[in-house]
Amino acid sequence: MLTYLQAIVIALVQGVTELFPVSSLGHSVLVPAWIGGEWETLVTQSSQASSEASFYLAFIVALHVATALALLFFFRADWVRIVRGFFRSAGRTVRERRFSAADSDERLAWMIILATIPVGITGLALEHVFRTIFAKPVAASAFLFVNGLILLAGERLRRRAEASPPAIVPVVPAEPHPTHGASGSRSAEEVEEAYRSDVRLSGMPYLDGLIIGAFQTFALLAGISRSGVTMVGGLWKGLSHEDAARFAFLLATPVILAAGVLKVPSLFGSAGEHIHGQVAVGFVVCGVAAYISVRFLVRYFERHTLTPFAIYCLIAGGISFIRFAAF
């Protein structure tokens, strides 16, 4: 069964790699495989045909919920604005609702909804197939290497996009203006910059938002990072690293939360028996790690690029592929 040491290690890995552009699913397969011994049982568990029979998948479900809640907590002031924008828009008649003239929070709310549809449909239809076929060390290693190539390609796409400015839809800044001042651990300046980023994001055409959101479907493959591939889609469409990262985190929140909540019942079935203590410990560890990670990354992408993560994925994926393909 799952030990407390395994629970803590995997929770730390999940909390960091879900938000860093290096693939949490790939690392949840590769880390136990590299450690070996009793840890390899976890790898076998991850590709079981029935998720209801896998205690490891039940544990990962709990970690996904913890990650989503950490994201919700960090962006709580932003989500309040966005949800209010949605209800403002939903309260209008079709005749009154003119998206091109909608305020920034309204447009961003609908942007997130539309961008979530492709991964929602694909995940429901193909998650089981992708997990049972590709959640294995050799496949995860290969896709982690590919993830590195995708991140490098994103940087090249960004340089090309800078030469041709993206189309911008006129938007009206949301009223009332978001609360001035600090929000939890964020300073007043950070809250204001988050608002300005949302205004910029809301100026994207809806089609661009939909395309960026569709990039999340590639993360169903163990080794392909959800945040990384979504950021690459944003860079391709002309977003800055800061705005691409923010949009990726906003898009990830409902997807990760929905995926976790959908499978939470497995924790109360046979798969979750005897690991409730490990789940509780892992939930807390993962939530704290995810919160620290998103706080770091939001600041990191204000000035830095995806290149260091690409290099890591190429090295880790290449070495892992040689290791697991050869033995």
C-alpha positions in Angstrom: 0.0 0.0 0.0 0.9 3.7 0.0 3.4 4.6 2.8 3.5 8.0 4.4 6.9 8.6 2.9 5.6 7.9 -0.6 2.6 10.1 0.1 4.8 13.1 1.1 7.2 12.7 -1.8 4.5 12.3 -4.5 2.6 15.2 -3.0 5.6 17.4 -3.2 6.2 16.3 -6.8 2.6 16.9 -7.7 2.4 20.3 -6.1 5.5 21.6 -7.9 5.2 19.9 -11.3 1.5 20.5 -11.9 2.3 24.2 -12.2 5.9 24.2 -13.4 5.9 23.5 -17.1 7.4 20.0 -16.7 4.4 17.7 -16.4 3.0 16.3 -13.1 1.6 13.2 -14.7 4.9 12.4 -16.3 6.7 12.8 -13.0 4.1 10.8 -11.1 5.2 7.9 -13.3 8.9 8.6 -13.6 9.8 9.4 -10.0 8.6 6.1 -8.6 10.1 4.2 -11.5 13.5 5.8 -10.9 13.4 5.1 -7.1 12.5 1.4 -7.9 11.7 -1.3 -5.4 8.3 -1.1 -3.8 7.8 2.3 -5.4 7.4 0.6 -8.8 4.1 -0.7 -7.6 2.8 2.9 -8.0 3.8 2.9 -11.7 1.8 -0.3 -12.2 -1.1 1.2 -10.4 -1.2 4.4 -12.5 -2.0 2.4 -15.7 -4.6 0.1 -14.3 -7.7 -0.4 -16.5 -10.0 0.6 -13.6 -9.3 3.8 -11.8 -11.7 2.7 -9.1 -9.3 -0.2 -8.2 -6.1 1.9 -8.1 -5.2 3.4 -4.7 -2.5 5.5 -6.4 -4.9 7.1 -8.8 -7.3 7.8 -5.9 -4.4 9.5 -4.1 -3.5 11.5 -7.2 -7.2 12.6 -7.4 -6.9 14.1 -3.9 -3.7 15.9 -4.9 -5.4 17.4 -7.9 -8.1 18.9 -5.7 -5.5 20.3 -3.4 -3.7 21.9 -6.3 -6.9 23.4 -7.6 -7.8 24.8 -4.2 -4.3 26.4 -3.9 -4.8 28.1 -7.2 -8.3 29.3 -6.2 -6.9 30.7 -3.0 -4.0 32.5 -4.6 -6.2 34.0 -7.4 -9.3 34.4 -5.1 -9.6 38.2 -5.6 -9.3 37.7 -9.4 -11.9 34.9 -9.5 -14.3 37.1 -7.6 -14.0 39.7 -10.3 -14.3 37.2 -13.1 -17.4 35.4 -11.6 -19.1 38.8 -11.1 -18.3 39.6 -14.7 -20.0 36.4 -15.8 -23.1 37.1 -13.8 -23.3 40.6 -15.1 -23.1 39.2 -18.6 -25.6 36.4 -17.9 -28.1 38.9 -16.5 -28.3 40.7 -19.8 -30.6 39.9 -22.7 -29.1 38.5 -25.9 -29.9 41.8 -27.6 -28.0 43.7 -24.9 -25.0 41.4 -24.8 -22.4 42.7 -27.2 -19.2 40.9 -26.5 -17.0 43.2 -28.4 -18.1 46.1 -26.1 -18.3 44.0 -22.9 -16.2 44.9 -19.9 -12.9 43.1 -19.4 -14.1 40.8 -16.7 -17.2 39.7 -18.7 -15.0 38.9 -21.7 -12.4 37.0 -19.7 -15.1 34.9 -18.0 -16.5 33.8 -21.3 -13.0 33.3 -22.6 -12.2 30.9 -19.8 -15.5 29.0 -20.4 -14.9 28.6 -24.1 -11.3 27.7 -23.7 -12.2 24.9 -21.2 -14.6 23.1 -23.5 -12.1 21.3 -25.8 -10.1 19.7 -22.9 -13.3 18.9 -21.0 -14.7 16.9 -23.9 -11.4 15.3 -24.8 -10.7 14.4 -21.2 -14.0 12.7 -20.7 -13.7 10.8 -24.0 -10.0 9.8 -24.0 -8.5 10.1 -20.5 -8.9 6.4 -19.8 -7.3 5.4 -23.1 -4.4 7.7 -22.8 -3.7 6.7 -19.1 -3.7 3.0 -19.7 -1.6 3.2 -22.8 0.9 6.0 -22.1 1.2 6.2 -18.3 4.4 4.0 -18.5 8.0 5.0 -17.9 9.2 4.7 -21.5 6.3 6.6 -23.0 6.4 9.3 -20.2 10.2 9.7 -20.8 9.6 10.2 -24.6 6.8 12.7 -24.1 8.8 14.6 -21.4 11.6 15.0 -24.1 8.9 16.2 -26.6 7.7 18.6 -24.0 11.1 20.2 -23.9 11.0 20.6 -27.7 7.5 22.2 -27.4 8.8 24.7 -24.9 11.7 25.7 -27.1 9.3 26.0 -30.1 7.2 28.3 -27.9 10.1 30.7 -27.5 10.7 30.8 -31.2 7.0 31.4 -31.8 7.1 34.2 -29.3 9.9 36.0 -31.2 7.9 35.7 -34.5 4.8 36.9 -32.8 6.6 40.1 -31.6 7.2 40.9 -35.3 3.5 40.9 -36.1 1.3 42.3 -33.2 -1.8 40.2 -32.5 -5.3 41.3 -33.1 -6.9 43.1 -30.1 -10.6 43.5 -29.4 -11.6 46.8 -27.8 -12.7 46.3 -24.2 -14.0 48.5 -21.5 -12.2 48.2 -18.1 -14.5 46.4 -15.7 -16.6 48.5 -13.3 -16.4 48.8 -10.4 -12.6 48.9 -10.4 -11.1 46.0 -8.4 -10.2 46.6 -4.8 -7.1 48.6 -4.3 -4.7 47.3 -1.8 -3.2 44.0 -0.8 -4.9 40.6 -1.2 -3.6 38.1 1.2 0.0 37.5 0.4 -0.1 39.8 -2.7 0.8 43.4 -2.5 -1.3 46.3 -3.9 1.0 46.5 -6.9 0.6 42.8 -7.6 -3.2 43.0 -7.4 -3.2 46.0 -9.8 -0.8 44.2 -12.2 -3.1 41.1 -12.2 -6.0 43.4 -13.1 -4.1 45.0 -16.0 -3.1 41.5 -17.2 -6.7 40.4 -17.2 -7.6 43.5 -19.3 -5.0 42.5 -21.8 -6.1 38.9 -21.9 -9.8 39.9 -22.4 -8.7 41.8 -25.5 -7.9 38.5 -27.3 -10.3 37.3 -30.0 -12.4 34.5 -28.6 -11.0 32.2 -31.3 -7.5 32.7 -30.0 -8.6 31.9 -26.5 -10.3 28.7 -27.7 -7.2 27.7 -29.6 -5.0 28.3 -26.5 -7.4 26.3 -24.4 -7.4 23.4 -26.9 -3.6 23.1 -26.3 -4.5 21.7 -22.8 -5.7 18.5 -24.4 -2.1 17.5 -25.2 -1.5 17.3 -21.4 -3.5 14.1 -21.3 -0.3 12.5 -22.4 2.0 11.7 -19.5 5.1 13.9 -20.0 3.3 16.8 -21.7 2.9 19.7 -19.3 -0.6 21.4 -19.1 0.8 24.8 -18.0 3.7 24.5 -20.4 1.8 23.6 -23.6 -0.9 26.2 -22.7 1.8 28.9 -22.3 3.2 27.9 -25.7 -0.2 28.4 -27.2 -0.4 31.9 -25.6 3.1 32.8 -26.8 2.1 31.7 -30.3 -0.9 34.0 -30.2 1.3 37.0 -29.1 0.9 37.0 -25.3 3.8 38.0 -23.1 5.3 35.3 -20.8 3.6 36.9 -17.9 0.1 37.0 -19.5 0.5 33.5 -21.0 1.4 32.1 -17.6 -1.5 33.8 -15.9 -4.0 32.6 -18.6 -2.6 29.1 -18.2 -3.1 29.1 -14.4 -6.6 30.5 -14.8 -7.5 27.9 -17.3 -6.0 25.1 -15.3 -8.0 25.9 -12.1 -11.5 24.7 -13.3 -10.0 21.8 -15.3 -8.0 20.4 -12.5 -10.8 21.0 -9.9 -13.4 19.4 -12.1 -11.2 16.4 -12.9 -10.5 15.9 -9.2 -14.0 16.3 -8.0 -15.4 14.0 -10.7 -13.3 11.1 -9.3 -13.4 12.0 -5.6 -15.9 9.1 -5.0 -13.1 6.7 -5.7 -11.5 7.8 -2.5 -14.5 6.4 -0.6 -14.5 3.1 -2.4 -12.2 0.1 -2.3 -9.3 2.1 -3.8 -9.3 4.6 -0.9 -9.4 2.1 1.9 -6.5 2.2 4.3 -4.9 5.3 2.8 -7.1 8.1 4.3 -4.3 9.2 6.6 -1.8 9.3 3.7 -4.4 11.2 1.6 -4.8 13.8 4.4 -1.0 14.3 4.8 -0.5 14.4 1.0 -3.4 16.9 0.5 -1.8 19.4 2.9 1.7 19.0 1.5 0.6 19.3 -2.1 -1.6 22.3 -1.4 1.3 24.2 0.3 3.7 23.2 -2.5 1.3 24.3 -5.2 0.7 27.7 -3.5 4.4 28.4 -3.2 4.9 27.2 -6.8 2.3 29.5 -8.3 3.5 32.5 -6.2 7.0 31.9 -7.5 6.0 31.3 -11.1 3.8 34.4 -11.4 6.8 36.5 -10.5 9.3 34.4 -12.5 7.5 34.9 -15.8 7.5 38.6 -15.4 11.1 38.6 -16.5 12.1 35.1 -17.6 11.4 32.5 -20.3 10.5 28.8 -20.7 14.0 27.9 -21.8 15.4 26.6 -18.5 12.4 24.3 -18.1 12.9 23.1 -21.7 16.5 22.2 -21.0 15.4 20.3 -17.9 12.8 18.3 -19.8 15.2 17.5 -22.6 17.8 16.2 -20.2 15.5 14.4 -17.8 13.4 12.9 -20.6 16.4 11.8 -22.6 18.2 10.1 -19.7 14.9 8.5 -18.5 14.2 7.2 -22.0 17.6 5.6 -22.2 17.2 4.1 -18.7 13.8 2.6 -19.2 14.0 1.7 -22.9 17.3 -0.2 -22.3 16.3 -2.2 -19.2 
